[in-house]
Amino acid sequence: MYSGSAIMERYAEILSLENWEEMSEYLYGMLMDVLAPEKKQARKTILLVGTVQKIIQEEYEDPNLCLQQISDIVKMSSQYVGRIFKGTIGVSVAEYINEFRLKKSVEIMLETGGTVNEVLEAVGIENESQYYRMFKKKYGTTPKAYMMELMVLEKEKE
């Protein structure tokens, strides 16, 4: 268990975090400290998964970003990284990269109103038809139709 001063230290650390994602990762790590019998392995897993997520968040614009490149950065085998990541997050590294890029593409379209080609370049997707397939699978419509729907919803709120 944590002493009073340790709790205050943890509280100060939580307040210093910049966003909800960092906070949830931090709190998850604390929970694992308390609940996981294999604390050391759990910490390694959390650290690895968090590192992979951070690399993806920082490098998603790179069209060559893939499991092998990430594995090279963390200096671990791609099979190990892929297995641990999928076992923890529930999707493969490639699926996570694509999901992250799709979310970013929507953010960029909303913020800039840029064309699909500009957005593709900004999120590291080189194949336009692949992007349309992924987008339609996730959102059930084309990027342009999706943006129109969002604009209509925004106007209805006003």
HUPE-V331029 format. One line per field, one symbol per residue. psi: psi as a letter, one per 30 degrees, with the letter a starting at -180 (. if undefined). burial: b if it has 24 or more other ideal C-beta (glycine too) atoms within 12 Angstrom, else e. A space follows every 10 residues. Layout:
# HUPE-V331029
psi: ???
burial: ???
This chain:
# HUPE-V331029
psi: lkleeeeeee eeeeffkfle eeeeeeeeee eeeeekeiee eeeeeeeeee eeeeeeefgf fjfgkleeee eeefhlkeee eeeeeefeef lleeeeeeee eeeeeeeeee efglleeeee efggkfjeee eeeeeeeefg lleeeeeeee eeeeeff.
burial: eeeeeeeeee eeeeeeeeee eeeebbebbb ebeeeeeeee eeeebbebbb bbbebbbebb eeeebbbeeb beebebebee bbebbeebbe ebbbebbbbb bbebbbebbe eeeeebeebb ebbbbeeeee bbebbeeebe eebeebbeee eeeeeeee
